[in-house]
Amino acid sequence: MARGATRHVCQSCGAVHPRWAGRCDACGGWNTIAEEMAPESVPTGAKGSRNARNTNARSIEFVSLDGKNEPAPRKRSGISEFDRVAGGGLVPGSALLIGGDPGIGKSTLLLQAVAGLATGNSAVRCAYISGEESIDQVRMRAERLAVTKAPVTLAAATNVRDILATLDSDDAPDIVVIDSIQTMYLDALESAPGTVSQVRASAQELIRLAKRRGITVLLVGHVTKEGVIAGPRVLEHMVDTVMYFEGERGHQFRILRAVKNRFGPTDEIGVFEMTDAGLAEVANPSALFLADRDGDVSGAAVFAGIEGTRPILVEIQALVAPSPLGTPRRNVVGWDSGRLATILAVLESRAGLQFSGKDVYLNVAGGFRISEPAADLAVAASLTSALYGLPLPGSMAIFGEVGLSGEIRAVSQMAARLKEASKLGFTQVLCPHWRGKVSSNEIKLRELSGVGDLIALFPDQTTASPRAAII
């Protein structure tokens, strides 16, 4: 038998190469190029015939921007944290992609969600299709989660053709979980499951069926060592919602974060706590993140942040110690290491602090990850407190962006940050200049214009006692 034509495809970005190479020229990934069978036929383009526009094409209809549409109906799972991240519930005909590290709890979360959907509304039919685990394994998890009585149908399959034939019927379920998309395959393609062509084609067929039948499809995706969903980048463009399930293995907290949502706000988060009985919702994550906080330790600062539409207070911890090495360490957990280098440079150049020859360790307590620049001022305050050995007041919350010239810039949603800080009992806030009004008289604003104002809050080190606190 003659060997079919092959091509070399990057498994990270989908770029096609004429021959194998150790490094992909498109995305720069190493050892990501694999040999695959080339498609038998290539679709013709739009310029195939001069008369194609008159024979096969048809004109499209344009409408005006002014019009009224009914709001998309939502199906709620009963898990408020999951529904919030999804934009208020699941929309019929939508496709959601949930990614996360192995063992982080993706399958547990989705099994609890579909069980809540099927139990809360008898008209919603849910199905769970597993390509990684057997039915017995899924039943064992359901027994541990105490959802065995939920009317959810199970199946173990990996052939997309069989799945499509089952779902393309009048009695098809309303919500389907595919766990995971990397295990699905189309028998029309010669490549192995998990390759770029299989993942893209399988997801495309499932999404097309979901749009035609009005089925909500939840796709579970693996992540690479860089923390992004494995497979072609186009997979995230094909779905309506992309969620990441994050968390440190040493912590019991899990964060569900929406990085794309066509039916709701992006950067919305839901907080869960991993327990023996599954994932439990955390209604007030700020209080939970600050539960073990000790206000008399230097280097600890409370940051008033915003994740999506939700204000969250977390503790940022810094430690500055003499370094025995020629190149001091810079260790960061939960924040951008490049941003830390920028803040250290600003404090040294604009405020005269000396961090050279000292190891710097920065940690966001609770396994939380911060991405917004509003945490700059809280990081600068914790670093200064750790350098001087002077604790910040336990009743102080901090937020603000630090510029390269040392100025403190205003950030968005300052009123929501102040309201959350006041609700949790904080009486003073370090923040940029704000023209608004404080809703509570119990909180005091200490507005700063630059990092020099921050350093001035600490006592003079030539006269102050070593353990004095700032005023």
C-alpha positions in Angstrom: 0.0 0.0 0.0 1.3 3.4 -0.9 2.1 5.7 2.0 -0.1 8.7 2.2 1.2 12.2 2.1 2.3 13.7 5.5 3.0 17.1 6.9 4.6 18.4 10.1 2.3 20.4 12.3 3.2 22.3 15.5 1.1 20.9 18.4 1.1 24.3 20.2 0.1 26.8 17.5 -1.0 24.6 14.5 1.7 26.0 12.1 2.5 23.7 9.2 6.2 23.0 8.4 7.6 21.3 5.3 9.9 19.1 7.4 10.5 18.3 11.0 12.5 20.8 13.1 13.3 21.1 16.8 11.9 24.6 17.2 8.7 26.0 15.7 9.4 29.3 13.8 5.8 30.5 14.5 5.5 30.2 18.2 9.0 29.4 19.3 8.1 26.2 21.0 10.6 23.4 21.3 9.9 19.8 20.4 6.3 20.6 19.5 6.4 19.6 15.8 4.9 16.2 15.0 4.2 14.4 11.7 0.6 14.0 10.7 -1.3 12.7 7.7 -2.1 15.4 5.2 -5.8 15.9 4.3 -6.8 14.2 1.1 -8.4 17.2 -0.4 -8.0 20.9 0.1 -11.1 23.1 0.0 -11.1 25.5 -2.9 -11.0 29.3 -2.2 -13.6 31.9 -3.0 -11.8 32.8 -6.2 -12.2 29.4 -7.9 -14.4 30.7 -10.7 -15.3 34.0 -12.1 -18.9 33.1 -12.4 -19.2 31.6 -8.9 -20.8 34.7 -7.6 -23.7 34.4 -10.1 -24.2 30.6 -9.9 -23.5 29.4 -6.3 -23.3 32.5 -4.2 -26.2 34.4 -2.7 -26.4 37.9 -1.3 -26.5 38.4 2.4 -29.0 40.6 4.3 -27.9 43.6 6.3 -29.9 45.0 9.2 -29.5 48.1 11.3 -27.9 48.4 14.7 -31.2 49.5 16.2 -33.2 46.6 17.3 -34.5 44.7 20.4 -33.4 41.2 21.3 -34.7 39.1 24.0 -32.2 38.4 26.8 -30.5 35.1 26.5 -32.2 32.5 28.9 -30.1 31.2 31.6 -29.9 27.8 33.3 -28.6 28.1 36.9 -26.7 25.3 38.5 -27.4 26.4 42.1 -23.7 26.9 42.6 -23.6 30.7 42.8 -19.9 31.0 42.4 -20.0 29.0 39.1 -23.1 30.8 37.8 -21.4 34.2 38.5 -18.4 33.3 36.5 -20.5 32.0 33.6 -22.3 35.4 33.5 -25.4 34.4 35.5 -26.0 30.9 34.3 -25.5 28.7 31.2 -26.9 29.9 27.9 -28.4 27.3 25.5 -26.4 26.8 22.4 -23.1 28.0 24.0 -19.8 26.3 24.3 -17.6 26.7 27.4 -14.0 25.6 27.8 -12.7 24.9 31.3 -8.9 24.4 31.7 -6.7 23.7 34.7 -3.8 21.7 36.0 -4.3 17.9 36.4 -6.0 17.0 39.7 -7.1 20.6 40.4 -10.8 19.6 40.5 -12.2 20.3 37.0 -14.1 17.1 36.8 -15.4 17.5 40.4 -16.6 21.0 39.7 -18.5 20.1 36.5 -20.0 17.0 38.0 -21.4 19.1 40.9 -22.6 21.7 38.4 -24.5 19.3 36.2 -25.9 17.5 39.2 -27.2 20.9 40.5 -28.7 21.7 37.1 -30.5 18.4 36.8 -31.7 18.4 40.4 -32.8 22.1 40.5 -34.8 21.9 37.3 -36.5 18.7 36.2 -36.8 20.0 32.6 -33.0 20.3 32.2 -31.5 17.0 30.9 -27.8 16.6 31.6 -25.2 14.2 30.3 -21.6 13.5 31.3 -19.4 12.0 28.7 -16.0 10.9 29.9 -13.1 10.0 27.7 -10.5 9.6 30.4 -12.4 7.7 33.1 -14.7 4.7 33.1 -18.3 4.9 34.3 -17.4 3.2 37.6 -14.8 5.9 38.3 -17.3 8.6 37.6 -19.8 6.9 39.9 -17.3 6.7 42.7 -16.7 10.4 42.4 -20.5 11.0 42.4 -20.8 8.9 45.6 -18.1 10.9 47.3 -19.9 14.1 46.3 -23.3 12.8 47.4 -24.9 13.4 44.0 -25.7 9.9 43.0 -29.5 10.6 43.1 -29.1 13.4 40.5 -30.8 12.5 37.2 -27.5 12.8 35.2 -26.8 10.2 32.4 -23.3 8.9 32.0 -21.3 7.6 29.1 -17.7 6.7 28.3 -16.8 7.5 24.7 -14.1 9.1 22.6 -15.3 8.8 19.1 -16.8 12.1 18.1 -18.9 10.5 15.3 -20.7 8.2 17.8 -21.2 11.2 20.2 -22.7 13.3 17.4 -25.0 10.5 16.3 -26.3 10.1 19.8 -26.8 13.8 20.5 -28.3 14.7 17.2 -31.8 13.6 18.1 -35.0 15.0 19.5 -34.5 13.6 23.0 -30.9 14.9 23.2 -29.8 16.3 26.6 -29.8 20.1 27.1 -26.3 20.2 28.7 -23.4 17.9 27.8 -20.0 17.7 29.5 -17.0 16.4 27.4 -14.2 15.3 29.6 -11.8 16.0 28.0 -11.6 17.4 24.5 -8.0 16.1 24.1 -9.2 12.5 24.3 -11.8 12.9 21.5 -11.0 11.9 17.9 -12.6 11.8 14.5 -12.0 8.6 12.6 -11.8 10.6 9.3 -8.4 11.9 10.4 -5.3 9.7 10.6 -3.6 11.7 13.4 -3.7 10.6 17.1 -6.1 12.0 19.7 -4.8 15.2 21.3 -3.0 16.5 18.2 -3.8 19.9 16.8 -5.9 18.6 13.9 -7.9 16.2 16.1 -8.6 18.8 18.9 -9.6 21.5 16.4 -11.8 19.2 14.3 -13.5 17.5 17.3 -14.3 20.8 19.0 -15.6 22.3 15.7 -18.0 19.4 15.2 -19.2 19.5 18.8 -19.7 23.3 18.7 -21.5 23.1 15.4 -24.0 20.6 16.9 -24.4 22.7 20.0 -25.4 25.8 17.9 -27.8 23.8 15.7 -29.5 21.9 18.5 -29.3 24.5 21.2 -27.2 22.3 23.5 -24.8 23.7 26.1 -21.5 22.0 25.7 -18.9 22.1 28.5 -15.4 21.1 27.3 -12.7 20.2 29.7 -9.2 21.1 28.4 -5.7 20.1 29.6 -3.1 22.8 30.2 0.5 22.8 29.3 3.5 23.4 31.6 3.2 27.1 30.8 -0.3 27.1 32.2 -2.3 27.7 29.0 -4.8 25.3 27.5 -3.2 22.6 25.4 -3.9 22.4 21.7 -4.3 25.1 19.0 -4.9 28.7 20.1 -7.8 28.8 17.8 -9.7 26.5 20.2 -10.2 29.5 22.6 -11.5 31.6 19.7 -14.1 28.9 18.7 -15.8 28.7 22.1 -18.0 31.3 23.8 -16.5 31.2 27.2 -13.0 30.3 28.5 -12.5 29.5 32.2 -9.4 28.6 34.1 -9.5 26.6 37.3 -6.5 27.8 39.4 -5.1 27.0 42.7 -2.0 25.9 44.6 -1.8 22.2 45.6 -0.7 23.2 49.1 -3.8 25.4 49.6 -7.4 24.3 49.8 -8.7 27.3 47.9 -9.6 27.1 44.2 -10.2 30.1 41.9 -12.5 29.8 38.8 -11.6 32.7 36.5 -13.3 33.7 33.2 -10.8 35.1 30.7 -13.3 35.2 27.9 -17.1 35.4 28.0 -19.4 36.4 25.2 -22.4 36.3 27.6 -21.0 38.0 30.7 -18.1 40.0 32.1 -14.5 38.8 31.8 -12.0 38.4 34.7 -14.9 37.4 36.9 -13.9 34.9 39.6 -15.5 32.3 41.8 -13.8 31.1 44.9 -14.1 27.5 46.2 -12.7 25.5 49.0 -11.7 21.9 48.4 -13.1 19.6 51.1 -13.6 15.8 51.6 -17.1 16.2 50.2 -16.0 18.1 47.1 -15.9 21.8 46.3 -17.6 24.2 48.7 -18.5 27.7 47.8 -16.8 30.6 49.6 -19.4 33.4 50.0 -17.0 35.9 51.5 -13.5 35.2 50.1 -12.0 38.4 51.6 -12.7 37.3 55.2 -11.4 33.8 54.4 -8.1 35.1 52.9 -7.6 37.3 55.9 -8.6 34.8 58.5 -5.1 33.8 59.6 -3.6 37.3 59.3 -1.3 38.7 62.0 -1.3 42.5 61.9 1.9 42.9 64.0 4.3 41.4 61.5 6.5 43.6 59.3 6.1 43.1 55.6 2.4 42.3 55.6 0.0 44.6 53.7 -3.7 44.2 52.9 -4.5 44.9 49.2 -8.0 45.9 48.2 -8.4 44.4 44.7 -11.0 44.0 42.1 -11.6 40.7 40.2 -14.2 41.2 37.5 -17.0 43.0 39.4 -16.1 41.6 42.8 -13.9 43.4 45.3 -11.5 41.1 47.2 -9.1 41.8 50.0 -6.0 39.7 50.2 -2.7 39.9 52.2 0.6 40.5 50.4 3.6 39.4 52.4 7.2 40.5 51.8 10.5 39.4 53.3 13.8 41.3 52.9 16.9 39.5 54.2 20.7 39.9 53.6 21.9 37.8 50.8 25.1 35.7 50.9 25.1 35.4 47.1 26.6 37.8 44.6 23.2 37.9 42.8 20.4 38.3 45.4 17.3 36.2 45.0 14.0 37.6 43.8 11.2 35.0 44.6 7.6 35.8 43.8 4.4 33.7 44.3 1.1 35.0 43.1 2.4 38.1 41.3 4.4 39.1 38.2 8.1 38.8 38.8 8.8 41.5 36.2 6.4 43.9 38.0 8.3 43.2 41.2 11.6 44.2 39.6 10.0 47.4 38.4 8.7 48.4 41.9 12.1 47.6 43.4 13.8 49.9 40.8 11.3 52.7 41.5 11.9 52.5 45.3 15.6 52.6 44.8 15.7 55.4 42.2 12.8 57.6 43.4 12.8 56.9 47.2 16.4 56.2 47.9 15.8 52.7 49.4 18.5 50.1 49.1 17.6 46.6 48.1 20.9 45.6 46.5 22.6 42.8 48.4 19.3 41.7 49.9 17.1 38.7 49.0 13.5 39.7 48.4 10.6 37.3 48.8 7.0 38.2 47.9 3.9 36.1 48.4 0.2 36.5 48.0 -1.4 34.7 50.9 -4.0 31.9 50.2 -2.7 30.8 46.8 -4.4 33.8 45.2 -3.0 35.3 42.0 -3.0 39.1 41.3 -2.7 40.5 37.8 -4.0 44.1 38.1 -1.5 47.0 38.5 -3.5 48.4 41.4 -1.4 46.1 43.7 1.7 48.2 43.1 1.3 50.4 46.1 0.5 47.5 48.4 3.6 45.7 47.2 5.7 48.9 47.7 4.3 49.3 51.2 5.0 45.7 52.2 8.6 45.9 50.8 9.3 49.1 52.7 7.8 47.6 55.9 10.0 44.5 55.5 13.1 46.6 54.8 12.6 48.8 57.9 11.3 46.0 60.1 8.3 48.1 61.0 4.7 46.6 60.8 1.9 48.4 59.0 -1.3 49.1 61.0 -3.6 46.1 61.0 -6.6 48.3 60.2 -5.1 49.6 57.0 -5.9 48.6 53.4 -3.9 49.7 50.4 -4.3 50.1 46.7 -2.9 52.2 43.9 -0.7 52.0 40.8 2.9 53.1 40.9 4.4 54.8 37.8 8.0 54.8 36.7 8.5 58.4 37.9 7.3 57.4 41.4 3.8 58.9 41.1 0.8 57.1 42.6 -1.9 56.8 39.9 -5.6 56.4 40.4 -7.2 53.0 39.7 -10.7 51.9 38.6 -13.6 51.1 41.0 -12.2 52.9 44.0 -15.6 53.2 45.6 -16.1 49.5 45.5 -12.7 48.9 47.1 -13.4 51.4 49.9 -16.8 49.8 50.6 -15.3 46.3 50.9 -12.6 47.6 53.2 -15.1 49.4 55.4 -17.4 46.3 55.5 -14.5 44.2 56.9 -13.6 46.7 59.6 -10.7 48.6 58.1 -10.5 52.1 59.4 -7.9 53.7 57.1 -6.8 53.3 53.5 -3.7 54.3 51.6 -4.7 55.2 48.1 -4.2 57.8 45.3 -5.9 61.1 45.3 -9.7 60.7 44.8 -12.3 63.3 44.1 -15.2 61.2 45.2 -17.0 61.0 48.6 -16.5 58.3 51.2 -19.7 56.5 51.9 -18.7 55.6 55.4 -17.5 58.0 58.1 -15.7 55.2 59.9 -12.9 55.0 57.2 -10.1 57.5 56.8 -8.3 58.1 53.5 -4.6 58.8 53.4 -4.1 60.0 49.9 -0.6 59.7 48.4 0.9 61.5 45.4 4.2 59.6 45.1 6.4 56.9 46.7 8.1 59.7 48.7 4.8 60.2 50.6 4.8 56.5 51.4 8.3 56.5 52.8 7.5 59.6 54.9 4.8 57.6 56.7 7.6 55.5 58.4 9.5 57.0 61.3 12.9 58.4 60.9 15.2 55.4 61.2 17.9 57.4 62.9 15.7 58.2 65.9 12.8 55.8 65.9 12.9 52.6 67.9 13.4 49.4 65.9 9.9 48.1 66.5 8.0 51.3 66.1 4.9 51.2 64.0 4.0 53.8 61.4 1.4 56.4 62.4 
